Every structure is written in structure tokens, then in C-alpha cells.
Amino acid sequence: MALKANLDIAQRLDITCRKGDTFELVITIKDSTGTALDLTSYGDFEIDVRPTDDDSATPILSFLFSDFAATALGTLTATKSFSDMEAVEAGTFVYDLQATDGGNIRTTWFYGLFTIIDDVTLS
């Protein structure tokens, strides 16, 4: 009998947003029992948006730790200003969201398509 261990906890979450609009993604992170995680103990969060899932592809958009707000009640908010979003091209890309806890353990929580719809009105 073959045993398997799947350590991949990442969930697919496709994101659609609009070029030139302020980006704000709010998600509540819970553990396997449904209890919200205290995100204030995490040392880093990061999102890279790339044309393909090849890590040598240059990110078209990156969210660094300063782009996130985390709470003890499991709420994680990722934001980018409208001027940052105005500077990116429209299209469909791939992304993942990774978190690094206080013990230096990095985990991918979400991945999927990141679609940026072109805007008509640009400043």
C-alpha cells in the first residue's frame, strides 16, 4: 500500500481587478479547524504577479510587506494605490501569496489567475 503526504495547503483564488483603480483585497485566514489565525505574528507577506508561472519571468506587480495590513483576528488586507495600478498593463497573469511566520517557515496560501481589466478613464 502506497502512502502519500500532500503538504500543499494553497487554495486557488482567481482575482480580477481594474487598471487604474485602487486595489484592496481583504481575506480572512483560518486554520484547518476554522479558527482565525493571529496574523500579527507573521514576519512577511508577499505577492508576485507574473506573466507565467516561470519564476524567471519578471513580476509585473509585486506586493511587499508594507502593502499588507494583518490583524489578530485573521484579516489580511493587500493594497496598491491607483497610481501603482495605473502603471501595469491589462491582461491575465498568474500570482501567488506567500506568508512567512515568526519561525521563518514560508507557506504559499493562495495562487491563481490575476486578471487586470483595462480602464477607459486614466488620469
HELIX and SHEET records of a PDB file:
HELIX    1   1 LEU A   39  SER A   41  5                                   3    
HELIX    2   2 PHE A   65  ASP A   67  5                                   3    
HELIX    3   3 PHE A   82  GLU A   86  1                                   5    
SHEET    1   A 3 GLN A  11  ARG A  12  0                                        
SHEET    2   A 3 ARG A 106  ILE A 117  1                                        
SHEET    3   A 3 ILE A  15  ARG A  18  1                                        
SHEET    1   B 5 GLN A  11  ARG A  12  0                                        
SHEET    2   B 5 ARG A 106  ILE A 117  1                                        
SHEET    3   B 5 GLY A  91  THR A 100 -1                                        
SHEET    4   B 5 ASP A  44  ARG A  50 -1                                        
SHEET    5   B 5 LEU A  61  PHE A  63 -1                                        
SHEET    1   C 3 PHE A  23  THR A  28  0                                        
SHEET    2   C 3 THR A  75  LYS A  80 -1                                        
SHEET    3   C 3 PHE A  68  ALA A  70 -1                                        
END                                                                             
